[in-house]
């Protein structure tokens, strides 16, 4: 009801797809149960994003009369996640935390150190965690774990298993990457907060996040 569509129309959208064929026009093809479930989950994530954005927009609007209030922002720090089985969602959340940690390192430690030097303030330099190599491992445009996943999604016959084999081959010697020889289809990222072992199965399907 809130979506403005009937149950039958929503069922058709999730359980079937339309295709344009030469000479036959538009035909409707049934989706597999797994495909329909992926579409359902993708729609749920999109709805969450829409509702969250609407709440922030309404909050900003409600305080707009205050001259000293330019906007109201929400910093949603998910927290580092490490479960018995870790998948695509945990890697995304932990990657976000790596970026926040890198931002903190740069604008708190490095900028403060530069300011002290400029003003001639005597201080004892302290070592701080540098997670730059982890961020690069995850997001490098050519060899990063996530860009390689994105590339796998566009390949005919691409699969989570094939992507797993490629990242293992590419990053086997990286100090922040590891594999467990006795466990098939898993890999470990040594995050700044600690090592997390991920199960590669389902990564590609979740990354596609397709809607009808």
N, C-alpha and C positions, 0 to 999 in steps of 0.2 A: 504493500500500500504506500509506504513512504517513498518507494522508488518510482511510483507513478505507472507501474505496469502490473498486469495481471499475472497470477501464478502460472497460467498456461503459456503466456508469452515468454516469461522468464525461463520456464522449463525448456521451451523450444530453443531459446538463445544459448542455453548452456549445453544442451544435449545434442544439438545439430549445428551444422554450418552450411553456408551457401557457397556455391562455386559457379563461376561463369565458364561455360563450355562452348566451343565452336559449333554452331549449328543447332544446339539444343537449348540455348539460352541459360537461364539461371536454374540450377538444380540444388536440392537440399540433401546433404549427406549426414548420416548419423555419426556422432562422436563416440569414441570408446569411453568406458567408465573412467579410465585414468585421465583422458583428455578433458572430460566434463568436470572432473574433480579439480584439475589444474585451473580451468576457467573459473570455477566457483571460488577457489582460493585467491585468484588474481582479482576478481571482482570485490572480494572482501577487503583486500589490501587497498584497493582504489577507494572504496567507501570510507575506510578508516582515514586515509589521507584527506579526502574531501571534508569529512566531519571535523577533523583536527584543524584544517586550514580555516574552516568556517568559524570555529570557536575563537581562534586567534584574531580573525578579522572582526568579529563582533566585540571582542574585548578591546581591541584598538579603538573601535568606533565609540564604545561607551565612555572612554576616557579622553575623547578628542577635544572636549571643551576645556581641558586643562592646558593653559599656555605652556607650562613647563613639561608637558608630557608629549613627546614627539611620537612615540609608538610604544607598544608593549610587545616584547619578544619573549619567546619561551626557549630556554636552553634545556633540551631533553637529553640528559646524559643517561644512556641506557644502563650503563654498568657493564663490567667485564663478565662475559658468560662462559661457563665451563660446565657442561653436563656430561652424563654418562655417554650419550650419543650426541655429537655436535654436527650440524649441517650448515647449509647455506646461510640461514638466518643468523646463526652464531658468528660466522665469519664476517658478515656485514656489520654486525654490532661491534665486534672486536676491532675491525678495521676502522670504524668510526672513532673508537676510543684511542686507537693509535694516532689518528689525525689530531684529536684533542690533546693528546700527550705531546705531540710534536709542536703544536701551537703553543702550548704552555712552556715548553723548553725554550722556544725561540723568543717569545715576548716577555717572559718572566726572567729566565736565567741569562740568556745571551744579551738582551737589551739592557738589563740592569748592570751586567758586567761592563758593557760598553759605556754606559752612563757614568759609572764609578771611575773608569779610566779617564774619560773626558774631563771630569771635575776634580781629578787628582785625589780621590778619596782612597785612603789606604785600606785594603781589605785582603782577606785570605781567599784566593780562588778555590772554589769547591767543585769537585766533579759532580756532574749531573747525568742522568741516564739519557743517552742519545739513541733514539729509536728510528733514526733515518733509514738504516738498512732494512728494517722491517717494513716500513712504509713503501720503500722502493720495491721490495720483494712482492708486495701485494698490488701495487698500482703502476709499475713501470709500463710505459706505453707499448713496448714490444714484448717484454718477457715477464711482465707481472702476472701473478696468479689470476687476478680478476680479469684483466684484458685478454688473457689466453682463454678464459672461460667464455668471454663475449665472442671471441673469434670462433670458438668451437660451435657456438649456437648457429652460426651462419654456414657451416659446412654441411654438405649433403652427407648424411650418414653419421654426423657428429654424435657423440655420446658422452655421458659423464665418465665412463670408463676410459675412453680414448683421451679425454682431457686430463684425467688423473695420470695416465701413463706419460703424457707429454710434460706435465709440470714436474713429475718425479725425475724424468730424464734431464730436464733443463736445470733444475735447482738442487739436484742430489748433493752437490758440494757446498751449498749455501749454509752458512752457520746458523741461520734462523729457520731452516727447513729440515725436516726429517721424515723418515719412513719407518714403519714397523714391519720387518720382513715377514713375520708370522701372521700378520693381519692383512688380508687382501682389500684393496680399494680404500685405504686410509692414508692420511698424511698428517704431519705435525707442524704447526707454526709456533716458533718460540717467541711469543709476544713479550712486550715489556713487563706485563704482569705475571707471566708464566707460560709454560707450554700448553697448547691445546691440540688434541688430536681430532681431526675432522673425518667424517665418513663421506666419501665423494659421491656415492650413489644419490641421484636426484638433484644434484647441483644444477645441471644444464636445464632440466625441466623447470625448476624454480626460477632460474634466471630469466627464462623467456617470458614468464608472467603474462601470457596472452589473454586478451579478451575477445569475445566474438564481435 
